[in-house]
Amino acid sequence: MKTLVNQERLVSTFIDLAKIASPSWEEKGVIDYIKQKADALGVECVLYPCNNSYNVLIRVTGDESYIPVLFSCHMDTVTPCENIQPVIKDNKIFSDGKTILGADDKSAIAAFLEAIELLKEHALPHGHIEFLFTCAEEVGLFGAKGFDLSVVKAQYAFVFDSDGPVGKIIVAAPYHISMKIFIKGKAAHAGMEPEKGISAIRVLSEIITAIPHGRLDSETTVNVGIVKGGRATNIVAEEAECTLETRSKQKARVLSVKREIERTAKVIARKHKAKIKIESTMDYEGYAIRENHPIVLIASQALKSIGINSALAVSGGGSDTNIFNAHGMKAINLSSGMRQVHTTKEYVLIQDLVNVASLVLSIIQHAKH
Ligand SMILES: [Zn+2]
């Protein structure tokens, strides 16, 4: 299918971005790059402070007859991301194997910048469009959490932060709660008077084996990921703690699993006369968008018109999409073409970069009542 996308320019933007190290909270180089491009194109670009970094919002005003839409992606990457050397081979872009590539999520940044460039270059008709580039996504969706959505005009948000072939649309993602269980027992000499002690490690291990774990049902999981405790073999361990998470597509379910874990842990601690403290946080809320919701229809029609089939999917993880939905902005998560993300084998097909830029333009054209 014929596209307006300037492949050479898009690839060079992507390579520029990939070479700028941007671990979470250290996105300054990418922010400067986006700001510079926006200034050169004459579009409004505002930096919103978020802890030590910024979220960046580009506004392109347009025709009121369109539905105002937001495109979003994140600027930070996981590590290792120092001195990234992108390599182009067989129409794919890789790193040199020593680092990640950062197509997560720079494939989307490059595509957004290309789309803005094309809107200007070809004077394409469009509505009010916003592009949000968030910081610190990888370490806890902090940019999205710290962004005040009341400054945007958009009705729908199209997040590009999923992997795999372009065409994938994530319409549902789970709720996620993380928990920490602290046990305080009583220290005693392990050889001379162990009966005077209360082993926090034994209490905690009884709790860990008693609580629900692994896959509970098709929509719900629990995992204990970290265990710490004890000082030496000759001391009955006074303190032990573990960190766990539970996820479910159903809010009521994730909350009931959390309560069950708390109840079980408290009963066991009490039985052994150990002290217990439990901390839990809802890291992000889940979402589920119905298949015939206008936001899904806009995306699938936009894909169809560029000759790509859409594939609706459910995610097992969280993204900025969860935060936008929780804050009342309907949002879906689309593939930005990145593959094998969070590894040194990460890559992106040049064709997928082109497809993402085409898709952004196509969504802009299809965002109509
Ligand atoms: Zn990402």
Residues whose N, C-alpha, C, O or C-beta is under 5 A from the ligand:
A	BS01	ZN	D104 D105 D161
